[in-house]
Amino acid sequence: MADGYLESHYAEYEQRKAAWLKKKKKQVRPLIEKPEDEAL
């Protein structure tokens, strides 16, 4: 019984993880421009 419980929860976890990774890959980070003078 415990094995089935863990397997089903792990399968749900893998589905959530895959969805999260897919969403993360679609997001594009805006490029942050560095000032020429690093002392600022």
Phi and psi restraints in degrees (range 20) as a CNS / XPLOR table:
assign (resid 1 and name C) (resid 2 and name N)
       (resid 2 and name CA) (resid 2 and name C) 1.0 -64.2 20.0 2
assign (resid 2 and name N) (resid 2 and name CA)
       (resid 2 and name C) (resid 3 and name N) 1.0 -37.0 20.0 2
assign (resid 2 and name C) (resid 3 and name N)
       (resid 3 and name CA) (resid 3 and name C) 1.0 -63.3 20.0 2
assign (resid 3 and name N) (resid 3 and name CA)
       (resid 3 and name C) (resid 4 and name N) 1.0 -42.8 20.0 2
assign (resid 3 and name C) (resid 4 and name N)
       (resid 4 and name CA) (resid 4 and name C) 1.0 -63.8 20.0 2
assign (resid 4 and name N) (resid 4 and name CA)
       (resid 4 and name C) (resid 5 and name N) 1.0 -39.3 20.0 2
assign (resid 4 and name C) (resid 5 and name N)
       (resid 5 and name CA) (resid 5 and name C) 1.0 -62.6 20.0 2
assign (resid 5 and name N) (resid 5 and name CA)
       (resid 5 and name C) (resid 6 and name N) 1.0 -48.1 20.0 2
assign (resid 5 and name C) (resid 6 and name N)
       (resid 6 and name CA) (resid 6 and name C) 1.0 -65.7 20.0 2
assign (resid 6 and name N) (resid 6 and name CA)
       (resid 6 and name C) (resid 7 and name N) 1.0 -40.3 20.0 2
assign (resid 6 and name C) (resid 7 and name N)
       (resid 7 and name CA) (resid 7 and name C) 1.0 -63.9 20.0 2
assign (resid 7 and name N) (resid 7 and name CA)
       (resid 7 and name C) (resid 8 and name N) 1.0 -42.0 20.0 2
assign (resid 7 and name C) (resid 8 and name N)
       (resid 8 and name CA) (resid 8 and name C) 1.0 -67.9 20.0 2
assign (resid 8 and name N) (resid 8 and name CA)
       (resid 8 and name C) (resid 9 and name N) 1.0 -39.2 20.0 2
assign (resid 8 and name C) (resid 9 and name N)
       (resid 9 and name CA) (resid 9 and name C) 1.0 -70.0 20.0 2
assign (resid 9 and name N) (resid 9 and name CA)
       (resid 9 and name C) (resid 10 and name N) 1.0 -34.5 20.0 2
assign (resid 9 and name C) (resid 10 and name N)
       (resid 10 and name CA) (resid 10 and name C) 1.0 -68.3 20.0 2
assign (resid 10 and name N) (resid 10 and name CA)
       (resid 10 and name C) (resid 11 and name N) 1.0 -37.6 20.0 2
assign (resid 10 and name C) (resid 11 and name N)
       (resid 11 and name CA) (resid 11 and name C) 1.0 -64.2 20.0 2
assign (resid 11 and name N) (resid 11 and name CA)
       (resid 11 and name C) (resid 12 and name N) 1.0 -41.6 20.0 2
assign (resid 11 and name C) (resid 12 and name N)
       (resid 12 and name CA) (resid 12 and name C) 1.0 -63.9 20.0 2
assign (resid 12 and name N) (resid 12 and name CA)
       (resid 12 and name C) (resid 13 and name N) 1.0 -39.7 20.0 2
assign (resid 12 and name C) (resid 13 and name N)
       (resid 13 and name CA) (resid 13 and name C) 1.0 -61.8 20.0 2
assign (resid 13 and name N) (resid 13 and name CA)
       (resid 13 and name C) (resid 14 and name N) 1.0 -44.2 20.0 2
assign (resid 13 and name C) (resid 14 and name N)
       (resid 14 and name CA) (resid 14 and name C) 1.0 -63.6 20.0 2
assign (resid 14 and name N) (resid 14 and name CA)
       (resid 14 and name C) (resid 15 and name N) 1.0 -37.0 20.0 2
assign (resid 14 and name C) (resid 15 and name N)
       (resid 15 and name CA) (resid 15 and name C) 1.0 -65.9 20.0 2
assign (resid 15 and name N) (resid 15 and name CA)
       (resid 15 and name C) (resid 16 and name N) 1.0 -44.3 20.0 2
assign (resid 15 and name C) (resid 16 and name N)
       (resid 16 and name CA) (resid 16 and name C) 1.0 -64.1 20.0 2
assign (resid 16 and name N) (resid 16 and name CA)
       (resid 16 and name C) (resid 17 and name N) 1.0 -39.9 20.0 2
assign (resid 16 and name C) (resid 17 and name N)
       (resid 17 and name CA) (resid 17 and name C) 1.0 -64.7 20.0 2
assign (resid 17 and name N) (resid 17 and name CA)
       (resid 17 and name C) (resid 18 and name N) 1.0 -42.7 20.0 2
assign (resid 17 and name C) (resid 18 and name N)
       (resid 18 and name CA) (resid 18 and name C) 1.0 -63.1 20.0 2
assign (resid 18 and name N) (resid 18 and name CA)
       (resid 18 and name C) (resid 19 and name N) 1.0 -41.2 20.0 2
assign (resid 18 and name C) (resid 19 and name N)
       (resid 19 and name CA) (resid 19 and name C) 1.0 -65.4 20.0 2
assign (resid 19 and name N) (resid 19 and name CA)
       (resid 19 and name C) (resid 20 and name N) 1.0 -40.2 20.0 2
assign (resid 19 and name C) (resid 20 and name N)
       (resid 20 and name CA) (resid 20 and name C) 1.0 -65.1 20.0 2
assign (resid 20 and name N) (resid 20 and name CA)
       (resid 20 and name C) (resid 21 and name N) 1.0 -43.7 20.0 2
assign (resid 20 and name C) (resid 21 and name N)
       (resid 21 and name CA) (resid 21 and name C) 1.0 -64.7 20.0 2
assign (resid 21 and name N) (resid 21 and name CA)
       (resid 21 and name C) (resid 22 and name N) 1.0 -39.3 20.0 2
assign (resid 21 and name C) (resid 22 and name N)
       (resid 22 and name CA) (resid 22 and name C) 1.0 -63.3 20.0 2
assign (resid 22 and name N) (resid 22 and name CA)
       (resid 22 and name C) (resid 23 and name N) 1.0 -43.1 20.0 2
assign (resid 22 and name C) (resid 23 and name N)
       (resid 23 and name CA) (resid 23 and name C) 1.0 -64.9 20.0 2
assign (resid 23 and name N) (resid 23 and name CA)
       (resid 23 and name C) (resid 24 and name N) 1.0 -40.6 20.0 2
assign (resid 23 and name C) (resid 24 and name N)
       (resid 24 and name CA) (resid 24 and name C) 1.0 -64.0 20.0 2
assign (resid 24 and name N) (resid 24 and name CA)
       (resid 24 and name C) (resid 25 and name N) 1.0 -38.8 20.0 2
assign (resid 24 and name C) (resid 25 and name N)
       (resid 25 and name CA) (resid 25 and name C) 1.0 -67.7 20.0 2
assign (resid 25 and name N) (resid 25 and name CA)
       (resid 25 and name C) (resid 26 and name N) 1.0 -28.8 20.0 2
assign (resid 25 and name C) (resid 26 and name N)
       (resid 26 and name CA) (resid 26 and name C) 1.0 -74.6 20.0 2
assign (resid 26 and name N) (resid 26 and name CA)
       (resid 26 and name C) (resid 27 and name N) 1.0 -26.0 20.0 2
assign (resid 26 and name C) (resid 27 and name N)
       (resid 27 and name CA) (resid 27 and name C) 1.0 -72.7 20.0 2
assign (resid 27 and name N) (resid 27 and name CA)
       (resid 27 and name C) (resid 28 and name N) 1.0 136.3 20.0 2
assign (resid 27 and name C) (resid 28 and name N)
       (resid 28 and name CA) (resid 28 and name C) 1.0 -113.4 20.0 2
assign (resid 28 and name N) (resid 28 and name CA)
       (resid 28 and name C) (resid 29 and name N) 1.0 126.4 20.0 2
assign (resid 28 and name C) (resid 29 and name N)
       (resid 29 and name CA) (resid 29 and name C) 1.0 -79.7 20.0 2
assign (resid 29 and name N) (resid 29 and name CA)
       (resid 29 and name C) (resid 30 and name N) 1.0 135.4 20.0 2
assign (resid 29 and name C) (resid 30 and name N)
       (resid 30 and name CA) (resid 30 and name C) 1.0 -69.7 20.0 2
assign (resid 30 and name N) (resid 30 and name CA)
       (resid 30 and name C) (resid 31 and name N) 1.0 140.2 20.0 2
assign (resid 30 and name C) (resid 31 and name N)
       (resid 31 and name CA) (resid 31 and name C) 1.0 -76.0 20.0 2
assign (resid 31 and name N) (resid 31 and name CA)
       (resid 31 and name C) (resid 32 and name N) 1.0 131.8 20.0 2
assign (resid 31 and name C) (resid 32 and name N)
       (resid 32 and name CA) (resid 32 and name C) 1.0 -97.5 20.0 2
assign (resid 32 and name N) (resid 32 and name CA)
       (resid 32 and name C) (resid 33 and name N) 1.0 120.1 20.0 2
assign (resid 32 and name C) (resid 33 and name N)
       (resid 33 and name CA) (resid 33 and name C) 1.0 -82.8 20.0 2
assign (resid 33 and name N) (resid 33 and name CA)
       (resid 33 and name C) (resid 34 and name N) 1.0 130.2 20.0 2
assign (resid 33 and name C) (resid 34 and name N)
       (resid 34 and name CA) (resid 34 and name C) 1.0 -85.8 20.0 2
assign (resid 34 and name N) (resid 34 and name CA)
       (resid 34 and name C) (resid 35 and name N) 1.0 140.8 20.0 2
assign (resid 34 and name C) (resid 35 and name N)
       (resid 35 and name CA) (resid 35 and name C) 1.0 -68.7 20.0 2
assign (resid 35 and name N) (resid 35 and name CA)
       (resid 35 and name C) (resid 36 and name N) 1.0 152.9 20.0 2
assign (resid 35 and name C) (resid 36 and name N)
       (resid 36 and name CA) (resid 36 and name C) 1.0 -66.5 20.0 2
assign (resid 36 and name N) (resid 36 and name CA)
       (resid 36 and name C) (resid 37 and name N) 1.0 -35.8 20.0 2
assign (resid 36 and name C) (resid 37 and name N)
       (resid 37 and name CA) (resid 37 and name C) 1.0 -93.5 20.0 2
assign (resid 37 and name N) (resid 37 and name CA)
       (resid 37 and name C) (resid 38 and name N) 1.0 105.2 20.0 2
assign (resid 37 and name C) (resid 38 and name N)
       (resid 38 and name CA) (resid 38 and name C) 1.0 -66.9 20.0 2
assign (resid 38 and name N) (resid 38 and name CA)
       (resid 38 and name C) (resid 39 and name N) 1.0 -15.8 20.0 2
assign (resid 38 and name C) (resid 39 and name N)
       (resid 39 and name CA) (resid 39 and name C) 1.0 -72.2 20.0 2
assign (resid 39 and name N) (resid 39 and name CA)
       (resid 39 and name C) (resid 40 and name N) 1.0 -17.3 20.0 2
